[in-house]
């Protein structure tokens, strides 16, 4: 009986160790999606900055072309006004023609100013796009390489998880139904997944509270599974740690 209980305890301890590894591995896998999304977002920020800058330059260039077209139309109007001015008969018509030419010239000057301002914006925008493109070129490879590394680690973790689950199933088959049911009940109540722990020098390794002296003595007989009266975890006597050095 004593050896059977020792065996059950040993199997439960191994099962718990494997299941804790399963839990940690699953947590790592759960973070993969968030990490890859974070890397994608980081890369997309560089791409978006380049694309946004190029789109802005296209809009500016389109505006400049429209202004240049407007300028040509305005210059045509000035030419017509100047031609008309040559055939006027009265001083009033002449003065009116001059004013029309002055007004059109002012409009032309304003258009030219807008064209120059637009060209300066295109130049500044092009420099900004180049800067963002340089950053993209420098970072894209690193980000993609890191993402690939994360995905490779995830695949290894999935393989490791599959092996660990197989180990857990095998260990579960070597534990009595009664002991396994007790372990599952206790584990379901523990957020950290620790359902079985050793007791050394009368102190529970789970809650670090002293157990009653008589229970500690009974525990050393290893005749049945016992629960800590404080944390309710399955407890067992740790012979190695309890031996004097």
C-alpha positions in Angstrom: 0.0 0.0 0.0 2.8 2.4 1.0 4.6 1.7 -2.3 1.4 2.2 -4.3 0.8 5.6 -2.6 4.4 6.6 -3.3 3.8 5.6 -6.9 0.6 7.6 -7.1 2.3 10.7 -5.6 5.3 10.4 -8.0 2.9 10.1 -11.0 0.8 13.1 -9.8 4.0 15.2 -9.4 5.1 14.3 -12.9 1.7 15.0 -14.3 1.6 18.3 -12.6 5.0 19.2 -14.0 3.9 18.3 -17.5 0.6 20.2 -17.2 2.4 23.3 -15.9 4.7 23.1 -19.0 1.6 22.7 -21.2 0.1 25.8 -19.6 3.2 27.9 -20.1 3.6 26.7 -23.7 0.0 27.5 -24.4 0.5 31.0 -23.0 3.4 31.5 -25.3 1.3 30.4 -28.3 -1.5 32.6 -27.2 0.8 35.6 -27.5 2.0 34.7 -31.0 -1.0 36.2 -32.7 -0.7 39.5 -30.8 3.1 39.6 -31.4 2.7 39.0 -35.2 -0.1 41.6 -35.3 2.1 44.1 -33.5 4.9 43.4 -36.0 2.5 43.8 -39.0 1.2 47.0 -37.5 4.8 48.3 -37.1 5.6 47.5 -40.7 2.3 48.9 -41.9 3.0 52.2 -40.2 6.2 52.6 -42.4 4.3 51.5 -45.5 1.4 53.8 -44.7 3.7 56.8 -44.2 5.2 56.2 -47.7 1.9 55.7 -49.4 0.3 58.6 -47.7 3.3 60.8 -48.7 3.1 59.7 -52.3 -0.7 60.3 -52.4 -0.1 63.8 -51.0 2.5 64.5 -53.7 0.1 63.3 -56.3 -2.6 65.6 -55.1 -0.2 68.5 -55.0 1.0 67.7 -58.5 -2.6 67.5 -59.8 -3.3 70.9 -58.2 -0.1 72.4 -59.8 -1.2 71.1 -63.2 -4.7 72.7 -62.7 -3.0 76.0 -61.7 -0.7 75.8 -64.7 -3.7 75.3 -66.9 -5.5 78.2 -65.2 -2.3 80.3 -65.8 -2.3 79.6 -69.5 -6.0 80.5 -69.7 -5.3 83.7 -67.9 -2.4 84.5 -70.1 -4.6 84.0 -73.1 -7.1 86.5 -71.6 -4.3 89.0 -71.1 -3.2 88.6 -74.7 -6.8 89.1 -75.9 -7.2 92.2 -73.7 -3.9 93.6 -75.0 -5.0 93.0 -78.6 -8.3 94.6 -77.9 -6.6 97.6 -76.3 -4.9 98.4 -79.6 -8.3 99.0 -81.3 -10.0 101.2 -78.6 -11.2 104.6 -79.8 -11.6 106.5 -76.5 -9.5 107.2 -73.5 -12.2 105.7 -71.3 -12.1 102.4 -73.2 -8.3 102.5 -73.0 -8.3 103.0 -69.2 -10.8 100.3 -68.8 -8.7 98.0 -71.0 -5.6 98.8 -68.8 -7.5 98.0 -65.6 -8.7 94.7 -67.1 -5.1 93.8 -68.0 -3.9 94.8 -64.5 -6.6 92.7 -62.9 -5.8 89.7 -65.0 -2.1 90.2 -64.3 -2.8 90.2 -60.6 -4.7 87.0 -61.0 -1.8 85.6 -62.9 0.7 86.6 -60.2 -1.5 84.9 -57.6 -1.6 81.7 -59.6 2.2 81.8 -60.1 2.7 82.2 -56.3 0.4 79.2 -55.7 2.3 77.2 -58.3 5.6 78.0 -56.6 4.2 77.2 -53.1 2.9 73.9 -54.5 6.3 73.1 -56.0 8.0 73.8 -52.7 5.5 71.5 -50.9 6.1 68.8 -53.5 9.9 69.1 -52.9 9.4 68.9 -49.1 6.9 66.0 -49.5 9.3 64.1 -51.8 12.1 64.5 -49.2 9.7 63.2 -46.5 8.7 60.3 -48.6 12.3 59.4 -49.3 13.0 59.5 -45.5 10.0 57.2 -44.8 11.1 55.0 -47.7 14.6 54.7 -46.3 13.2 53.8 -42.9 10.9 51.2 -44.6 13.8 49.7 -46.5 15.9 49.5 -43.4 13.2 48.1 -41.1 11.1 45.9 -43.4 13.6 43.1 -43.6 14.2 43.1 -39.9 10.5 43.1 -39.1 9.7 40.3 -41.5 12.7 38.3 -40.2 11.5 38.8 -36.6 7.9 37.7 -37.6 9.3 34.6 -39.3 11.3 33.8 -36.2 8.2 34.2 -34.1 6.2 31.9 -36.4 9.0 29.3 -36.4 9.1 29.4 -32.6 5.3 29.0 -32.5 5.5 26.0 -34.7 8.1 24.4 -32.4 5.9 25.3 -29.5 2.9 23.6 -31.1 5.0 20.5 -31.7 6.2 20.6 -28.1 2.6 21.1 -26.9 1.5 18.0 -28.8 4.3 15.9 -27.2 3.5 17.3 -23.7 -0.2 16.5 -24.1 0.7 12.9 -25.1 2.9 12.7 -22.0 0.1 13.9 -19.8 -2.3 11.4 -21.3 0.2 8.6 -20.7 0.8 9.7 -17.1 -2.9 10.0 -16.5 -3.3 6.3 -17.5 -0.8 5.3 -14.8 -2.7 7.1 -12.0 -5.7 5.6 -10.2 -9.1 7.0 -11.0 -9.6 8.1 -7.4 -6.3 9.9 -7.2 -6.7 11.5 -10.5 -10.2 12.7 -9.7 -8.9 14.3 -6.4 -6.0 16.0 -8.3 -8.5 17.4 -10.9 -10.8 18.7 -8.2 -8.0 20.5 -6.3 -6.4 21.8 -9.5 -9.7 23.3 -10.6 -9.7 25.5 -7.5 -6.1 26.8 -7.9 -5.4 29.7 -10.3 -1.7 28.7 -10.6 -2.5 25.1 -11.4 -0.6 23.7 -8.5 -2.6 20.9 -6.9 0.1 18.8 -5.3 3.1 19.9 -3.3 5.6 18.7 -0.8 5.8 19.3 2.9 9.2 19.9 4.5 9.8 20.6 8.1 6.0 20.7 8.7 5.6 23.5 6.2 3.3 23.1 3.2 5.1 24.0 0.0 1.9 25.4 -1.5 0.6 27.9 1.1 3.8 28.0 3.3 1.7 27.4 6.4 2.6 24.9 9.1 0.5 21.7 9.2 -0.5 20.2 12.5 2.3 18.0 14.1 0.1 14.9 14.1 -0.7 15.3 10.4 3.0 15.7 9.7 3.7 12.5 11.5 0.9 10.7 9.6 2.1 12.1 6.3 5.4 10.3 6.8 3.7 7.0 6.9 2.7 7.5 3.2 -0.4 5.3 3.7 -2.9 7.5 1.8 -3.3 10.8 0.0 -3.8 13.8 2.3 -4.8 17.4 1.8 -3.4 20.5 3.4 -5.9 21.7 6.0 -5.2 25.3 5.0 -5.0 25.4 1.1 -6.5 21.9 0.5 -3.7 20.9 -1.9 -2.6 17.3 -2.0 0.5 17.1 0.2 3.2 14.6 0.5 6.3 14.2 2.7 9.5 15.4 1.0 11.9 12.8 2.4 15.0 14.4 0.7 14.4 17.9 2.1 13.5 16.6 5.5 16.7 14.6 5.9 19.3 16.5 8.1 22.4 17.5 6.2 
